[in-house]
Amino acid sequence: MALLIGAEARAQVDVGVSGWGLVSIQPIDGSYVGSPYLSEGIGGIGPGFGGGLSVIMPNGFVVAGEYSTARFEQVQDGRLVLGPFPLEHVPATTRLRDSLASVLAGYARGGATRLVFLGGVSFRLDRATINDVEAEDYRVYGTGEKVLPALTAGVDFLSPLSPRVSLSIGGRYTFNQRDERLEYLGIGSHIIRGTAGIRIKLN
Protein backbone atom coordinates (compact mmCIF):
# COMPACT_ATOMS: atom_id res chain seq x y z
CA MET A 1 0.00 0.00 0.00
CA ALA A 2 2.81 2.44 0.91
CA LEU A 3 4.52 1.75 -2.41
CA LEU A 4 1.26 2.42 -4.26
CA ILE A 5 0.72 5.73 -2.46
CA GLY A 6 4.32 6.77 -3.20
CA ALA A 7 3.92 5.92 -6.89
CA GLU A 8 0.69 7.92 -7.11
CA ALA A 9 2.34 10.94 -5.47
CA ARG A 10 5.27 10.82 -7.87
CA ALA A 11 2.87 10.53 -10.82
CA GLN A 12 1.28 13.83 -9.83
CA VAL A 13 4.54 15.74 -10.15
CA ASP A 14 4.43 17.65 -13.45
CA VAL A 15 7.82 17.97 -15.16
CA GLY A 16 7.87 19.91 -18.44
CA VAL A 17 10.06 21.71 -20.92
CA SER A 18 9.06 24.98 -22.57
CA GLY A 19 10.11 26.88 -25.64
CA TRP A 20 8.90 30.32 -26.69
CA GLY A 21 9.47 33.35 -28.80
CA LEU A 22 9.53 36.67 -27.02
CA VAL A 23 9.30 40.41 -27.41
CA SER A 24 11.72 42.33 -25.20
CA ILE A 25 10.89 45.89 -24.14
CA GLN A 26 13.95 47.65 -22.73
CA PRO A 27 13.42 51.36 -21.93
CA ILE A 28 16.36 53.61 -22.77
CA ASP A 29 18.06 55.51 -19.94
CA GLY A 30 18.09 59.08 -21.22
CA SER A 31 20.12 60.57 -18.35
CA TYR A 32 23.20 61.24 -20.48
CA VAL A 33 21.57 61.64 -23.91
CA GLY A 34 22.39 64.99 -25.49
CA SER A 35 25.20 66.67 -27.44
CA PRO A 36 28.15 66.48 -27.04
CA TYR A 37 27.94 63.51 -24.66
CA LEU A 38 25.70 60.89 -26.26
CA SER A 39 23.73 61.01 -29.50
CA GLU A 40 21.12 58.45 -28.44
CA GLY A 41 20.71 55.51 -26.09
CA ILE A 42 20.25 51.87 -26.96
CA GLY A 43 17.18 49.77 -26.23
CA GLY A 44 13.56 49.81 -27.32
CA ILE A 45 11.62 46.80 -28.58
CA GLY A 46 13.28 43.72 -30.03
CA PRO A 47 12.62 40.03 -30.72
CA GLY A 48 14.20 37.10 -28.92
CA PHE A 49 13.64 33.54 -27.80
CA GLY A 50 13.95 31.35 -24.74
CA GLY A 51 13.03 28.14 -23.00
CA GLY A 52 13.27 26.27 -19.76
CA LEU A 53 12.53 23.33 -17.51
CA SER A 54 9.87 23.52 -14.80
CA VAL A 55 8.62 21.17 -12.09
CA ILE A 56 5.16 21.65 -10.60
CA MET A 57 4.57 19.75 -7.35
CA PRO A 58 1.17 18.35 -6.28
CA ASN A 59 0.82 21.15 -3.68
CA GLY A 60 1.39 23.82 -6.36
CA PHE A 61 5.02 24.65 -5.52
CA VAL A 62 7.05 25.34 -8.67
CA VAL A 63 10.76 25.41 -9.42
CA ALA A 64 12.09 26.41 -12.83
CA GLY A 65 15.27 27.08 -14.74
CA GLU A 66 15.08 29.33 -17.82
CA TYR A 67 17.23 30.83 -20.54
CA SER A 68 16.19 33.87 -22.58
CA THR A 69 17.95 36.26 -24.91
CA ALA A 70 17.33 39.41 -26.93
CA ARG A 71 19.75 41.62 -28.85
CA PHE A 72 19.86 45.30 -29.76
CA GLU A 73 22.23 47.30 -31.93
CA GLN A 74 22.69 51.06 -32.23
CA VAL A 75 25.18 53.42 -33.91
CA GLN A 76 26.18 56.00 -31.30
CA ASP A 77 28.61 58.90 -31.02
CA GLY A 78 29.60 61.35 -28.32
CA ARG A 79 32.20 61.84 -25.62
CA LEU A 80 30.73 59.04 -23.50
CA VAL A 81 31.08 56.47 -26.30
CA LEU A 82 34.69 56.64 -27.51
CA GLY A 83 36.11 59.51 -25.49
CA PRO A 84 36.53 63.30 -25.50
CA PHE A 85 37.22 65.66 -28.39
CA PRO A 86 38.03 65.05 -31.19
CA LEU A 87 36.49 61.57 -31.01
CA GLU A 88 32.95 62.57 -30.01
CA HIS A 89 31.84 62.72 -33.66
CA VAL A 90 33.24 59.30 -34.62
CA PRO A 91 30.31 56.86 -34.83
CA ALA A 92 30.61 53.53 -33.03
CA THR A 93 28.38 50.46 -33.15
CA THR A 94 27.09 49.40 -29.74
CA ARG A 95 25.66 45.89 -29.42
CA LEU A 96 23.59 44.96 -26.39
CA ARG A 97 23.23 41.22 -25.88
CA ASP A 98 21.00 40.50 -22.90
CA SER A 99 21.10 36.74 -22.39
CA LEU A 100 19.90 35.62 -18.96
CA ALA A 101 19.94 32.28 -17.12
CA SER A 102 17.25 32.36 -14.43
CA VAL A 103 16.56 30.24 -11.35
CA LEU A 104 12.95 30.75 -10.26
CA ALA A 105 10.46 29.44 -7.72
CA GLY A 106 6.79 30.12 -7.15
CA TYR A 107 3.27 28.77 -7.04
CA ALA A 108 0.81 27.35 -9.59
CA ARG A 109 -2.95 27.83 -9.28
CA GLY A 110 -5.59 25.82 -11.10
CA GLY A 111 -6.00 22.35 -12.54
CA ALA A 112 -5.54 21.60 -16.23
CA THR A 113 -5.47 25.35 -16.93
CA ARG A 114 -2.99 27.07 -14.65
CA LEU A 115 -1.58 30.41 -13.62
CA VAL A 116 2.04 30.11 -12.52
CA PHE A 117 3.64 32.89 -10.46
CA LEU A 118 7.45 32.97 -10.34
CA GLY A 119 10.30 34.95 -8.86
CA GLY A 120 14.04 34.56 -8.45
CA VAL A 121 17.47 35.60 -9.72
CA SER A 122 18.99 35.84 -13.19
CA PHE A 123 22.64 35.66 -14.21
CA ARG A 124 24.11 37.62 -17.12
CA LEU A 125 25.67 35.53 -19.87
CA ASP A 126 26.76 38.25 -22.33
CA ARG A 127 28.47 41.63 -22.24
CA ALA A 128 27.67 44.77 -24.21
CA THR A 129 30.29 45.77 -26.79
CA ILE A 130 31.41 48.93 -28.59
CA ASN A 131 32.86 48.15 -32.01
CA ASP A 132 33.10 44.51 -30.83
CA VAL A 133 35.17 45.47 -27.76
CA GLU A 134 33.61 44.64 -24.39
CA ALA A 135 32.25 47.71 -22.60
CA GLU A 136 30.68 46.02 -19.60
CA ASP A 137 32.63 45.21 -16.44
CA TYR A 138 29.93 43.70 -14.15
CA ARG A 139 30.99 46.20 -11.49
CA VAL A 140 30.26 49.82 -10.66
CA TYR A 141 32.65 51.73 -12.89
CA GLY A 142 35.73 53.00 -11.06
CA THR A 143 34.80 51.66 -7.59
CA GLY A 144 35.50 47.93 -7.78
CA GLU A 145 32.05 47.22 -6.30
CA LYS A 146 30.36 44.32 -8.08
CA VAL A 147 26.97 44.74 -9.73
CA LEU A 148 24.36 42.49 -8.09
CA PRO A 149 22.69 39.59 -9.95
CA ALA A 150 19.50 40.55 -11.76
CA LEU A 151 16.12 40.00 -10.07
CA THR A 152 13.27 38.47 -12.08
CA ALA A 153 9.53 38.02 -11.51
CA GLY A 154 6.83 36.80 -13.85
CA VAL A 155 3.66 34.89 -14.57
CA ASP A 156 2.67 32.18 -17.06
CA PHE A 157 -0.75 31.15 -18.30
CA LEU A 158 -0.84 27.45 -19.26
CA SER A 159 -3.77 26.15 -21.30
CA PRO A 160 -3.85 22.47 -22.41
CA LEU A 161 -3.81 21.67 -26.13
CA SER A 162 -3.49 17.91 -25.54
CA PRO A 163 -2.75 15.65 -22.54
CA ARG A 164 0.96 16.51 -22.78
CA VAL A 165 1.13 19.85 -24.61
CA SER A 166 0.02 23.22 -23.27
CA LEU A 167 -0.05 26.70 -24.75
CA SER A 168 2.22 28.94 -22.67
CA ILE A 169 1.74 32.73 -22.61
CA GLY A 170 3.61 34.78 -20.07
CA GLY A 171 5.61 37.78 -19.05
CA ARG A 172 8.83 38.50 -17.19
CA TYR A 173 10.18 41.63 -15.54
CA THR A 174 13.89 41.78 -14.75
CA PHE A 175 15.75 44.50 -12.90
CA ASN A 176 19.21 44.17 -14.43
CA GLN A 177 21.45 46.67 -12.68
CA ARG A 178 23.92 48.19 -15.15
CA ASP A 179 27.41 49.33 -14.34
CA GLU A 180 28.14 53.03 -14.80
CA ARG A 181 29.84 52.47 -18.15
CA LEU A 182 26.59 51.11 -19.59
CA GLU A 183 24.56 53.91 -18.05
CA TYR A 184 26.78 56.31 -20.02
CA LEU A 185 25.59 54.52 -23.19
CA GLY A 186 21.93 55.03 -22.31
CA ILE A 187 21.30 51.37 -21.46
CA GLY A 188 18.46 51.07 -18.94
CA SER A 189 18.13 48.55 -16.13
CA HIS A 190 14.52 47.49 -16.80
CA ILE A 191 13.77 44.48 -19.01
CA ILE A 192 10.16 43.50 -19.79
CA ARG A 193 9.58 40.39 -21.89
CA GLY A 194 6.36 38.93 -23.23
CA THR A 195 6.52 35.25 -24.20
CA ALA A 196 4.39 32.86 -26.26
CA GLY A 197 5.11 29.20 -26.96
CA ILE A 198 4.38 25.69 -25.76
CA ARG A 199 5.13 23.53 -22.73
CA ILE A 200 5.55 19.77 -23.14
CA LYS A 201 4.93 17.51 -20.16
CA LEU A 202 7.66 14.88 -19.85
CA ASN A 203 6.16 12.46 -17.30
TIKOLVO-178534 format. One line per field, with one value per residue (C-alpha): residue in one letter; chain; x, y, z. Coordinates in steps of 0.5 Angstrom, whole numbers, padded with zeros to 4 digits. Last residue first. Layout:
BEGIN
code <- a / ...
unit <- A / ...
X <- X / ...
Y <- Y / ...
Z <- Z / ...
//
This chain:
BEGIN
code <- n / l / k / i / r / i / g / a / t / g / r / i / i / h / s / g / i / g / l / y / e / l / r / e / d / r / q / n / f / t / y / r / g / g / i / s / l / s / v / r / p / s / l / p / s / l / f / d / v / g / a / t / l / a / p / l / v / k / e / g / t / g / y / v / r / y / d / e / a / e / v / d / n / i / t / a / r / d / l / r / f / s / v / g / g / l / f / v / l / r / t / a / g / g / r / a / y / g / a / l / v / s / a / l / s / d / r / l / r / t / t / a / p / v / h / e / l / p / f / p / g / l / v / l / r / g / d / q / v / q / e / f / r / a / t / s / y / e / g / a / v / v / f / g / n / p / m / i / v / s / l / g / g / g / f / g / p / g / i / g / g / i / g / e / s / l / y / p / s / g / v / y / s / g / d / i / p / q / i / s / v / l / g / w / g / s / v / g / v / d / v / q / a / r / a / e / a / g / i / l / l / a / m
unit <- A / A / A / A / A / A / A / A / A / A / A / A / A / A / A / A / A / A / A / A / A / A / A / A / A / A / A / A / A / A / A / A / A / A / A / A / A / A / A / A / A / A / A / A / A / A / A / A / A / A / A / A / A / A / A / A / A / A / A / A / A / A / A / A / A / A / A / A / A / A / A / A / A / A / A / A / A / A / A / A / A / A / A / A / A / A / A / A / A / A / A / A / A / A / A / A / A / A / A / A / A / A / A / A / A / A / A / A / A / A / A / A / A / A / A / A / A / A / A / A / A / A / A / A / A / A / A / A / A / A / A / A / A / A / A / A / A / A / A / A / A / A / A / A / A / A / A / A / A / A / A / A / A / A / A / A / A / A / A / A / A / A / A / A / A / A / A / A / A / A / A / A / A / A / A / A / A / A / A / A / A / A / A / A / A / A / A / A / A / A / A / A / A / A / A / A / A / A / A / A / A / A / A
X <- 0012 / 0015 / 0010 / 0011 / 0010 / 0009 / 0010 / 0009 / 0013 / 0013 / 0019 / 0020 / 0028 / 0029 / 0036 / 0037 / 0043 / 0044 / 0051 / 0054 / 0049 / 0053 / 0060 / 0056 / 0055 / 0048 / 0043 / 0038 / 0032 / 0028 / 0020 / 0018 / 0011 / 0007 / 0003 / 0004 / 0000 / 0000 / 0002 / 0002 / -0006 / -0007 / -0008 / -0008 / -0008 / -0002 / -0001 / 0005 / 0007 / 0014 / 0019 / 0027 / 0032 / 0039 / 0045 / 0049 / 0054 / 0061 / 0064 / 0071 / 0070 / 0071 / 0065 / 0061 / 0062 / 0060 / 0065 / 0061 / 0065 / 0067 / 0070 / 0066 / 0066 / 0063 / 0061 / 0055 / 0057 / 0054 / 0051 / 0048 / 0045 / 0038 / 0035 / 0028 / 0021 / 0015 / 0007 / 0004 / -0003 / -0006 / -0011 / -0011 / -0012 / -0011 / -0006 / 0002 / 0007 / 0014 / 0021 / 0026 / 0033 / 0035 / 0040 / 0040 / 0042 / 0042 / 0046 / 0047 / 0051 / 0054 / 0057 / 0061 / 0061 / 0066 / 0064 / 0066 / 0073 / 0076 / 0074 / 0073 / 0072 / 0069 / 0062 / 0061 / 0064 / 0059 / 0057 / 0052 / 0050 / 0045 / 0044 / 0040 / 0039 / 0035 / 0036 / 0032 / 0034 / 0030 / 0031 / 0024 / 0022 / 0014 / 0010 / 0003 / 0002 / 0002 / 0009 / 0010 / 0017 / 0020 / 0025 / 0027 / 0026 / 0028 / 0027 / 0028 / 0025 / 0027 / 0023 / 0027 / 0034 / 0041 / 0041 / 0042 / 0047 / 0051 / 0056 / 0056 / 0050 / 0045 / 0043 / 0046 / 0040 / 0036 / 0036 / 0033 / 0027 / 0028 / 0022 / 0023 / 0019 / 0019 / 0019 / 0018 / 0020 / 0018 / 0020 / 0016 / 0016 / 0009 / 0009 / 0003 / 0006 / 0011 / 0005 / 0001 / 0008 / 0009 / 0001 / 0003 / 0009 / 0006 / 0000
Y <- 0025 / 0030 / 0035 / 0040 / 0047 / 0051 / 0058 / 0066 / 0070 / 0078 / 0081 / 0087 / 0089 / 0095 / 0097 / 0102 / 0103 / 0110 / 0109 / 0113 / 0108 / 0102 / 0105 / 0106 / 0099 / 0096 / 0093 / 0088 / 0089 / 0084 / 0083 / 0077 / 0076 / 0070 / 0065 / 0058 / 0053 / 0046 / 0040 / 0033 / 0031 / 0036 / 0043 / 0045 / 0052 / 0055 / 0062 / 0064 / 0070 / 0074 / 0076 / 0077 / 0080 / 0081 / 0079 / 0085 / 0089 / 0089 / 0094 / 0096 / 0103 / 0106 / 0103 / 0100 / 0092 / 0087 / 0090 / 0092 / 0095 / 0089 / 0091 / 0089 / 0096 / 0098 / 0092 / 0090 / 0083 / 0076 / 0071 / 0075 / 0071 / 0072 / 0071 / 0069 / 0070 / 0066 / 0066 / 0060 / 0061 / 0054 / 0051 / 0043 / 0045 / 0052 / 0056 / 0055 / 0058 / 0060 / 0059 / 0062 / 0060 / 0065 / 0065 / 0071 / 0073 / 0081 / 0082 / 0090 / 0092 / 0099 / 0101 / 0107 / 0114 / 0119 / 0125 / 0125 / 0123 / 0130 / 0131 / 0127 / 0119 / 0113 / 0113 / 0118 / 0124 / 0123 / 0118 / 0112 / 0107 / 0102 / 0095 / 0091 / 0083 / 0079 / 0073 / 0068 / 0062 / 0059 / 0054 / 0053 / 0051 / 0051 / 0049 / 0048 / 0042 / 0037 / 0040 / 0043 / 0042 / 0047 / 0047 / 0053 / 0056 / 0063 / 0067 / 0074 / 0080 / 0087 / 0094 / 0100 / 0100 / 0104 / 0111 / 0117 / 0122 / 0122 / 0127 / 0133 / 0133 / 0130 / 0123 / 0122 / 0121 / 0118 / 0111 / 0107 / 0103 / 0095 / 0092 / 0085 / 0081 / 0073 / 0067 / 0061 / 0054 / 0050 / 0043 / 0040 / 0036 / 0035 / 0031 / 0028 / 0021 / 0022 / 0022 / 0016 / 0012 / 0014 / 0011 / 0005 / 0003 / 0005 / 0000
Z <- -0035 / -0040 / -0040 / -0046 / -0045 / -0052 / -0054 / -0053 / -0048 / -0046 / -0044 / -0040 / -0038 / -0034 / -0032 / -0038 / -0043 / -0045 / -0046 / -0040 / -0036 / -0039 / -0036 / -0030 / -0029 / -0030 / -0025 / -0029 / -0026 / -0029 / -0031 / -0034 / -0038 / -0040 / -0045 / -0045 / -0049 / -0047 / -0049 / -0046 / -0045 / -0051 / -0052 / -0045 / -0043 / -0039 / -0037 / -0034 / -0029 / -0028 / -0023 / -0024 / -0020 / -0024 / -0020 / -0016 / -0019 / -0016 / -0013 / -0016 / -0015 / -0022 / -0026 / -0021 / -0023 / -0028 / -0033 / -0039 / -0045 / -0049 / -0056 / -0062 / -0064 / -0057 / -0054 / -0048 / -0044 / -0045 / -0040 / -0034 / -0028 / -0026 / -0019 / -0017 / -0018 / -0021 / -0021 / -0025 / -0027 / -0029 / -0034 / -0032 / -0025 / -0022 / -0019 / -0019 / -0014 / -0014 / -0015 / -0021 / -0023 / -0029 / -0034 / -0038 / -0045 / -0046 / -0052 / -0053 / -0059 / -0059 / -0066 / -0066 / -0070 / -0069 / -0067 / -0060 / -0062 / -0062 / -0057 / -0051 / -0051 / -0055 / -0053 / -0047 / -0051 / -0057 / -0062 / -0063 / -0068 / -0064 / -0064 / -0060 / -0058 / -0054 / -0050 / -0045 / -0041 / -0036 / -0029 / -0026 / -0019 / -0017 / -0011 / -0013 / -0007 / -0013 / -0015 / -0021 / -0024 / -0030 / -0035 / -0040 / -0046 / -0049 / -0056 / -0058 / -0061 / -0060 / -0057 / -0055 / -0052 / -0054 / -0052 / -0057 / -0059 / -0053 / -0049 / -0054 / -0055 / -0051 / -0048 / -0041 / -0037 / -0042 / -0040 / -0046 / -0044 / -0045 / -0048 / -0050 / -0055 / -0054 / -0058 / -0053 / -0051 / -0045 / -0042 / -0037 / -0030 / -0027 / -0020 / -0020 / -0022 / -0016 / -0011 / -0014 / -0014 / -0006 / -0005 / -0009 / -0005 / 0002 / 0000
//
